[in-house]
């Protein structure tokens, strides 16, 4: 009986010494953890302010790979179909910069706040866009749709 008591006491003391050690090693401050792949965005939120219905609303979020390995972005996930992200498909090497474009469809009137989550081999990052779409005043000129490289044609005055 005494041998069993000593065995149980030894096991209990062993566990008491083991538990605090594992707790300390798992609770390292976050600034001591250095993931191999790391993205640093210049800013993660953009406010478009007031936009007219039908305006183009595109913002480019700039970032740099501050990690030690290349970053490969997977398809970003947006909070709705009215927000479309465009991202680099090639690996971003350590120290290299790149941009993620976020386009918002301004056909719906009202305030908006939308999110795009960026997934990669680095920790995920949420980007936010917000603003308000208002109706286009009737006295404004209509939206002129042209080709990107179109050249205006000069009209000759009528005499």
C-alpha positions in Angstrom: 0.0 0.0 0.0 2.9 2.4 0.8 4.5 1.6 -2.5 1.3 2.5 -4.4 1.0 5.7 -2.4 4.6 6.7 -3.3 3.9 5.8 -7.0 0.8 8.0 -7.1 2.6 10.8 -5.3 5.4 10.7 -7.8 3.0 10.7 -10.7 1.1 13.7 -9.3 4.3 15.7 -8.7 5.5 14.9 -12.2 2.3 16.2 -13.7 2.4 19.3 -11.6 5.9 20.1 -12.9 5.0 19.2 -16.5 1.8 21.3 -16.9 3.4 24.7 -16.1 6.2 24.1 -18.5 3.9 23.4 -21.4 1.8 26.4 -20.6 4.8 28.7 -20.6 6.1 27.4 -23.9 2.7 27.8 -25.6 1.9 31.3 -24.4 4.8 33.1 -26.2 4.0 36.8 -27.0 2.9 37.2 -30.6 5.8 39.5 -31.5 8.2 36.6 -30.9 6.4 34.4 -33.5 7.7 35.1 -37.0 5.8 33.3 -39.7 7.8 32.6 -42.8 5.3 34.4 -45.1 4.0 37.8 -44.0 2.1 40.6 -45.8 2.2 44.2 -44.6 -0.5 46.5 -46.1 0.0 50.3 -46.3 -3.7 50.6 -45.3 -6.5 48.0 -45.0 -9.5 50.4 -45.2 -10.6 52.9 -47.8 -13.5 55.4 -47.7 -14.7 56.4 -51.2 -16.8 59.1 -49.7 -19.8 60.1 -51.8 -20.1 58.6 -55.3 -22.7 59.2 -58.0 -24.7 56.2 -59.2 -22.9 54.7 -62.1 -19.4 56.1 -61.2 -16.3 53.9 -61.3 -15.2 52.9 -57.7 -11.9 51.2 -57.8 -9.2 51.3 -55.1 -5.8 49.6 -55.1 -4.5 48.3 -51.7 -0.7 48.2 -51.7 1.3 45.7 -49.7 4.8 44.3 -49.3 6.0 40.8 -48.5 7.9 41.3 -45.2 8.3 37.6 -44.6 11.2 35.2 -45.4 9.4 33.1 -48.1 7.4 33.9 -51.2 3.7 34.6 -50.7 1.1 33.0 -53.0 -2.3 34.6 -52.9 -5.4 32.4 -53.3 -8.7 33.8 -54.5 -9.9 36.6 -52.1 -13.4 36.3 -50.7 -15.7 39.3 -50.9 -18.7 40.0 -48.6 -21.0 40.3 -51.7 -21.1 40.0 -55.4 -21.0 43.8 -55.8 -17.4 43.9 -54.7 -14.9 42.3 -57.0 -11.2 41.9 -56.1 -8.3 41.5 -58.6 -5.1 40.1 -57.2 -1.6 39.0 -58.4 -1.5 35.4 -59.5 2.3 35.0 -59.4 4.3 34.6 -56.1 5.3 37.8 -54.3 9.0 37.4 -53.3 10.3 38.6 -50.0 10.7 42.4 -50.1 8.5 42.7 -53.2 5.5 45.0 -53.4 2.2 44.3 -55.2 -1.4 45.6 -55.3 -4.9 44.2 -54.9 -7.6 46.1 -56.7 -11.1 46.2 -55.3 -14.0 47.4 -57.5 -17.4 48.3 -56.1 -20.5 48.3 -58.3 -22.2 51.7 -57.8 -25.5 50.9 -59.3 -27.3 50.5 -55.9 -28.0 53.7 -54.0 -27.2 54.0 -50.3 -24.4 53.6 -47.8 -22.1 50.6 -48.2 -19.4 48.9 -46.2 -17.9 45.8 -47.8 -15.1 43.4 -46.9 -12.6 41.4 -48.9 -10.6 38.7 -47.1 -7.2 38.0 -48.5 -6.1 34.3 -48.1 -2.5 33.1 -48.8 0.2 31.2 -47.1 0.5 34.2 -44.8 -2.1 35.0 -42.1 -5.4 36.2 -43.6 -6.1 39.9 -43.8 -9.5 41.7 -44.1 -9.7 44.8 -46.4 -12.6 47.2 -46.1 -14.2 49.7 -48.5 -17.0 52.0 -47.6 -18.9 55.1 -48.9 -22.3 56.2 -50.1 -23.8 56.1 -53.5 -26.2 58.9 -54.3 -28.4 59.5 -57.4 -26.8 61.4 -60.3 -28.4 64.8 -60.5 -30.4 65.3 -63.7 -28.6 68.5 -64.6 -25.2 66.7 -64.8 -23.9 65.6 -68.2 -24.6 61.9 -68.9 -21.8 59.4 -68.4 -19.8 59.2 -71.6 -18.8 55.7 -72.5 -15.7 55.6 -74.7 -12.9 53.3 -75.5 -9.8 53.6 -73.3 -7.6 54.8 -76.2 -10.3 56.8 -78.1 -9.3 60.2 -79.6 -11.9 63.0 -79.6 -13.1 64.3 -82.9 -13.1 68.1 -83.3 -16.3 69.5 -84.7 -16.1 72.2 -87.3 -18.2 75.3 -86.6 -21.3 75.8 -88.7 -21.2 79.1 -90.7 
